[in-house]
Amino acid sequence: MAIDFKGVHYPKPVILYAVFFYARYAVSYRDLEEIMAERGVQVDHATLNRWVVKFSPQVAAQAQRRKQPTANSWRVDETYIRVKGRWTYLYRAVDRDGQTLDFMLSERRDLAAARRFFKQAIAANGVPDRVVIDKSGKNLAGLQAVNVILKFTDNGRTVEIRQVKYLNNILEQDHRFIKRVTNTMMGFKAFHSAAATIAGIETAHMIRKGQIPANGATAFQIFAELAA
């Protein structure tokens, strides 16, 4: 489904360029305002923020649908994102090859959040053969709760759970790209805008990793195609 750009007062390519540039590179909104001005586009940083918050989740949803198949062995962990001066928790999952599976920002790191993330990731990617997690009891309990559901709804098939920290090194490395971009943003003022912005960052990262078929297109062209 194409993204609706009705009601905006700038050309669609300009909006998508701004959203992609902010999500892909470590810049502030005021930096981006200056960058756009150098390219002949006069747009204030507040408008840029509205574009990112509105369109990033929609492009991310398309990326989730169009990404290439991933492996059935997952790595799941959380990293920290500051929102309104407080730490929140970015749940992330990649496969054994480092390909992004799913992500979810949560205000809490507890059983309910872990269970919600595992259910979301499985709904989007199917049931994996195994999931590697750290020693977190909350993640273990969340995945065990999902296994109970699967046992009665998926022909008795459940997920093998492995708690081996070093196997999650590939995910720890993958966190670094996300943190490099978000750290420059100096924290977020609202949870919903943080979640929306991270969706854009994760999408740009998926494109960077080659998860969206390119067919010779540039990273920005791929991002724009997701909005077509």
Phi, psi and omega in degrees: 000128180291148179279137183275120179253016180298141176092350177272153187251019177231155178299147181305316180298327179294314180298312182294324177299315181296315181296315180296315183298318180293321182285331187270327187242155183278083180229156173271169177295324178291324173299315182295322176303316180292319179298317179295321179298322178296338178260014174084013180246116179266107180213133185279162186295331179293321177293320177301317178299317180297321179297313182299313183293323183283315192263335182303311181297328180290319176294321180298321179297321178293321179298321179298321181287328189258357183294155181290159180303147181243168182283163183267008174248117188253157171235126184231136180197173176239155168230173188253139177228131181273126178229125181053037179078004180238151178282132170243177191237121178261104175284134182221146177226133171233164176272183185296341180264002179088009179280134183294131176258307183194171180203155180202126175273134182227142177285343182229154174245088185215183182301315183298318180294316180298315180297317180299319181292316180298319179296319179296315182295320179291322178298325182275332190237355184089172182280124178280165174285319181211155176228128176262127178232172176276198182276010181298123177292330181291318177294320178299313180295321179297317180289324176296322178296320177294322178299323178299316178296314181299323183302329183255357184234350185231049178055033177079001180284132177232172183264132173288129182253128177234129178250083181230104189301316186294336178290345179267008180301324181296327178284321177301318177295322182291328177303329189299323179296315180297315182293326180299321180284313184291328180298326178292336183282354174062031178089159181251152182268344181213147184295316184296323179288326176297312181298319180293316181295317179297326176301320177293318179297315179297322179295315178300323179291321177298318178296316179301324181276000177079025183278343177255127180308128188263318183052041178084000182281156174284169180300316180294320179299322177295314179301315181294324179296327178297337180266357184285000000 
